[in-house]
Amino acid sequence: MSIVENVTWGRGLLGGVLIGTSTSLLLVVNGRVAGISGIVGGLINPVMGERTWRSVFVLGLLLGGTIAALFMPDAIVRPRISLAVLIFAGLLVGAGTRLANGCTSGHGVCGNSRLSTRSMAATMTFIGAGAVSVLLARMLQGGAS
């Protein structure tokens, strides 16, 4: 048995190392920030010659989730909300990423590591908004978690 299988912080540490390594490699090799909203946005509105790496990146995310679901099914969180609410929430997140010129991965992981003031402000804003959203959702559900 390895430490990663038995200790929650071990999985978090491994995940953090993998995220840090992959985002650093993308920046060093391609000169691009690994912000998911920007990468997906570039697929929707493609820039010449950038569709291939963006497609491979998104495919890697989907394959990673699929592999995790196959080998660690308990790690996948199943939403307890309706599909309509999930779609509405996704649209709100998409609108927020456009307003903030980036998403949690772009600002929170890549921007903060580059000591970007704009990313630090954006990260504090969406963490605060997330906390308020959780509180409101719990109040609307009668205190359920």
C-alpha positions in Angstrom: 0.0 0.0 0.0 1.3 3.4 -0.9 0.9 6.7 0.9 -1.3 8.0 -2.0 -3.8 5.2 -1.5 -4.2 5.7 2.2 -3.9 9.3 3.0 -6.2 12.1 1.6 -3.4 14.7 1.7 -1.2 12.3 -0.4 -3.7 12.4 -3.2 -4.0 16.2 -3.0 -0.2 16.5 -3.0 0.1 14.3 -6.0 -2.7 16.2 -7.8 -1.1 19.5 -7.0 2.3 18.3 -8.3 0.7 17.1 -11.5 -1.2 20.3 -12.1 1.8 22.4 -11.3 4.1 20.4 -13.6 1.6 20.3 -16.5 0.8 24.1 -16.3 4.5 24.9 -16.1 5.3 22.7 -19.1 2.5 24.3 -21.2 3.9 27.7 -20.3 7.6 26.8 -21.1 6.9 24.7 -24.2 4.0 26.6 -25.8 4.2 30.0 -24.0 0.6 29.6 -23.1 -1.3 29.8 -19.8 -3.3 26.7 -18.8 -6.6 28.5 -18.3 -9.4 26.2 -19.3 -11.8 28.9 -20.3 -9.2 30.5 -22.6 -8.3 27.1 -24.1 -11.9 26.1 -24.7 -12.7 29.6 -26.0 -9.8 29.3 -28.5 -11.5 26.1 -29.8 -14.8 27.9 -30.2 -13.2 30.9 -31.8 -9.9 29.4 -33.2 -6.7 31.3 -33.8 -4.6 30.1 -36.7 -2.5 27.1 -35.9 -3.7 26.7 -32.3 -6.6 24.3 -32.7 -4.4 21.1 -32.4 -2.8 21.7 -29.0 -6.0 23.0 -27.6 -7.9 19.9 -28.8 -5.2 17.6 -27.3 -5.4 19.5 -24.0 -9.2 19.2 -23.7 -9.0 15.6 -24.8 -6.5 14.9 -22.1 -8.8 16.5 -19.5 -11.7 14.2 -20.7 -9.5 11.1 -20.8 -8.1 11.9 -17.3 -11.6 12.1 -15.9 -12.6 8.9 -17.6 -9.6 7.1 -16.3 -10.2 8.4 -12.8 -13.9 7.2 -13.0 -12.8 3.8 -14.1 -10.0 3.2 -11.6 -11.2 5.4 -8.7 -15.0 5.6 -8.9 -15.3 6.9 -5.3 -13.3 10.0 -6.4 -15.9 11.2 -8.8 -18.6 13.4 -7.2 -22.1 12.9 -8.5 -24.1 16.1 -8.4 -27.3 16.0 -6.3 -29.0 18.7 -8.4 -31.1 18.6 -11.5 -29.6 18.8 -15.0 -31.4 22.2 -15.5 -29.7 23.7 -12.4 -26.4 22.2 -13.5 -26.6 23.8 -17.0 -27.7 27.1 -15.5 -24.7 27.0 -13.1 -22.4 26.2 -16.0 -23.7 29.2 -17.9 -23.1 31.4 -14.9 -19.6 30.2 -14.5 -19.0 30.8 -18.3 -20.3 34.3 -18.0 -18.1 34.9 -14.9 -15.0 33.7 -16.7 -15.6 36.1 -19.5 -16.1 39.0 -17.0 -13.0 38.1 -15.1 -10.9 37.5 -18.3 -10.2 33.9 -17.1 -11.2 31.1 -14.9 -10.1 29.5 -11.6 -7.3 27.5 -13.3 -6.0 30.5 -15.3 -6.1 33.0 -12.4 -5.9 30.7 -9.4 -3.2 28.4 -10.5 -1.3 30.2 -13.3 -1.8 33.9 -12.6 -1.2 33.7 -8.8 2.0 31.7 -9.4 3.2 34.5 -11.7 2.3 37.0 -8.9 -0.3 38.7 -11.1 -2.2 41.3 -9.1 -5.2 41.0 -11.4 -5.2 37.2 -10.8 -5.0 37.6 -7.0 -8.0 40.0 -7.1 -10.0 37.6 -9.3 -9.1 34.6 -7.1 -10.3 36.4 -4.0 -13.4 37.4 -5.7 -14.4 34.0 -6.9 -13.5 32.3 -3.7 -15.7 34.9 -1.9 -18.5 34.4 -4.4 -18.3 30.7 -4.0 -18.5 30.9 -0.2 -21.6 33.1 -0.5 -23.1 30.7 -3.0 -22.6 27.8 -0.7 -24.2 29.7 2.2 -27.2 30.7 0.1 -27.6 27.1 -1.2 -27.5 25.7 2.3 -30.0 28.2 3.5 -32.4 27.5 0.6 -32.1 23.7 1.2 -32.9 24.2 4.9 -29.4 23.8 6.2 -28.6 20.6 4.3 -25.0 20.2 3.2 
